Amino acid sequence: MPDAPSERGGDGPLVDPARPLEGRAPLVDWLYAQSQSGRWGLSREGFSAALERSAKKRCTSGKVTLHQLEEFLSALHLEDLALACACAEGCEAAWEHFFATYRPYLRTAAAAILRCSSGSAEACELADSLFADLYGLADGQGNARSLFRYFHGRSSLKTWLRAVLAQRHIDSIRAGRRFEELGEDDAQDSRQLTPSGPQLHPGDPHRERYLALFGRALSEALAKLEPQEKERLRLYYTEEKTLAEIGRALGEHESSVSRHLDRARRDLRGAVETILLRGFGAENGFAAQAGLSDPEIALCFEYSAEDAPIDLDKLLSRTKPQSPAARKRP
């Protein structure tokens, strides 16, 4: 696979958050080709609009350089983003592929959430209920708004769908509890307290808990890293050094730095998933926490990708890595 066209000279100028892709035609062309959007008949303009939504989401986290934007966009699940974008635009071929490929997966994911068989009526109902929102229901003014437009490609489409399903199930449980707790004596009072007009979709009441558990798991996983691995991550994520700069600092080749970072990211994700699945004992002022289910873990990653208040400077506090010669000593 060819490398993405480089936009950097040092760290490069900052991106305009209102127009992050302005003047980035070569990069958009490369990303469009990598996404294989053409097989769905998705235009470059349509895919570029999806990229811009993702880029603007990235820019909300603070100042972003051109190089950081390029790395962010290149790391997106581009084929998944193209499929979601094509489905949102009503492409028949994309929808046929999505239905054939993801309907069985959605039913399996729903079964895991509900703890029942994938062929049960409950699992099928939960999974299939998602299709109307994915397709896009008309609002009061006749406009369709597909749920796919909220997929930004940072996670895989499967992870995102599983998180949406889990959230839908949580919402249904919460709504059911509100209904059950509403007694006849409270009905009149509730009508007086309920405002008229359209209601905003409530947020997940467990969101902060999931974010806290993710941060706790990430902290535990990072603490187990070798000093050299931790330093490599610190230089890349908190000091925003280039691969070449990290290589010079650690006495490694640039390609080795890239390979080590890729492996560290995979290993960290696996470690965090394992920790969340296992749960936590009571320690350091934290209460014991039971392990999470797969859908709950998916929500942890989805929420953390959006706005987790994780202090990487603290988690990746500076350590003094050993020199290559020192690491070879018996």
DANOR-V847078 format. One record per backbone hydrogen bond with DSSP energy under -1.0 kcal/mol. CO is the residue of the C=O (numbers start at 1). NH is the residue of the N-H. E is the energy in kcal/mol with one decimal. If there is no record, write none. Layout:
CO_NH_E, CO_NH_E
This chain:
9_12_-1.2, 13_66_-1.7, 19_22_-1.4, 21_24_-2.1, 24_28_-2.4, 25_29_-2.7, 26_30_-2.1, 27_31_-2.5, 28_32_-2.6, 29_33_-2.1, 30_34_-2.3, 31_35_-1.9, 32_37_-1.1, 36_39_-1.2, 37_40_-1.8, 37_42_-1.9, 38_41_-1.1, 43_47_-2.3, 44_48_-2.7, 45_49_-1.9, 46_50_-1.3, 47_51_-2.4, 48_52_-2.4, 49_53_-1.8, 50_54_-1.9, 51_55_-2.9, 52_56_-2.6, 53_57_-1.8, 54_58_-2.0, 55_59_-2.1, 58_61_-1.4, 59_62_-1.2, 64_15_-3.4, 65_69_-2.4, 66_70_-2.5, 67_71_-2.5, 68_72_-2.4, 69_73_-2.8, 70_74_-2.3, 71_75_-1.4, 73_76_-1.1, 76_78_-1.8, 77_81_-2.5, 78_82_-2.4, 79_83_-2.2, 80_84_-2.6, 81_85_-2.4, 82_86_-2.6, 83_87_-2.4, 84_88_-2.4, 85_89_-1.5, 86_91_-2.6, 87_90_-1.6, 91_95_-2.2, 92_96_-2.5, 93_97_-2.1, 94_98_-2.9, 95_99_-3.0, 96_100_-2.2, 97_101_-2.5, 98_102_-3.1, 99_103_-1.3, 102_106_-3.0, 103_107_-2.0, 104_108_-2.1, 105_109_-2.8, 106_110_-2.7, 107_111_-2.1, 108_112_-1.9, 109_113_-2.0, 110_114_-2.6, 111_115_-1.3, 111_116_-2.0, 117_120_-1.6, 120_124_-2.3, 121_125_-2.3, 122_126_-2.3, 123_127_-2.5, 124_128_-2.8, 125_129_-1.6, 127_130_-1.3, 128_131_-1.1, 130_134_-2.1, 131_135_-2.7, 132_136_-2.1, 133_147_-2.9, 139_142_-2.0, 143_139_-2.7, 146_149_-1.7, 147_150_-2.0, 148_151_-2.0, 153_77_-2.9, 156_160_-2.3, 157_161_-2.7, 158_162_-2.5, 159_163_-2.1, 160_164_-2.5, 161_165_-2.6, 162_166_-2.5, 163_167_-2.5, 164_168_-2.5, 165_169_-2.3, 166_170_-2.4, 167_171_-2.6, 168_172_-2.1, 169_173_-2.2, 170_174_-2.5, 171_175_-2.6, 172_176_-2.3, 173_177_-2.3, 174_178_-2.1, 175_179_-2.0, 176_180_-2.4, 177_181_-2.3, 181_183_-1.2, 186_190_-2.5, 187_191_-1.8, 188_192_-1.5, 189_193_-1.4, 190_194_-1.2, 204_207_-1.7, 206_210_-2.6, 207_211_-2.5, 208_212_-2.4, 209_213_-2.5, 210_214_-2.4, 211_215_-2.5, 212_216_-2.2, 213_217_-2.6, 214_218_-2.9, 215_219_-2.3, 216_220_-2.0, 217_221_-2.5, 218_222_-2.8, 219_223_-1.8, 222_225_-1.6, 226_230_-2.5, 227_231_-2.6, 228_232_-2.0, 229_233_-2.1, 230_234_-2.5, 231_235_-2.7, 232_236_-1.7, 233_237_-3.1, 234_238_-2.0, 234_239_-1.7, 235_241_-2.8, 242_246_-2.4, 243_247_-2.4, 244_248_-2.2, 245_249_-2.0, 246_250_-2.2, 247_251_-1.1, 247_252_-2.3, 253_257_-2.1, 254_258_-2.1, 255_259_-2.2, 256_260_-2.8, 257_261_-2.5, 258_262_-2.2, 259_263_-2.2, 260_264_-2.5, 261_265_-2.5, 262_266_-2.1, 263_267_-2.9, 264_268_-2.8, 265_269_-2.3, 266_270_-2.3, 267_271_-2.6, 268_272_-2.9, 269_273_-2.5, 270_274_-2.2, 271_275_-2.4, 272_276_-2.6, 273_277_-2.3, 274_278_-2.1, 275_279_-2.7, 276_292_-2.8, 280_289_-2.3, 283_286_-2.6, 286_283_-1.1, 289_280_-2.6, 293_297_-2.4, 294_298_-2.3, 295_299_-1.8, 296_300_-2.1, 297_301_-2.1, 298_302_-2.3, 299_303_-3.1, 300_304_-2.2, 301_305_-1.9, 303_307_-2.5, 304_308_-1.2, 308_310_-2.2, 310_312_-1.3, 311_315_-2.4, 312_316_-3.0, 314_317_-1.2, 323_327_-2.1
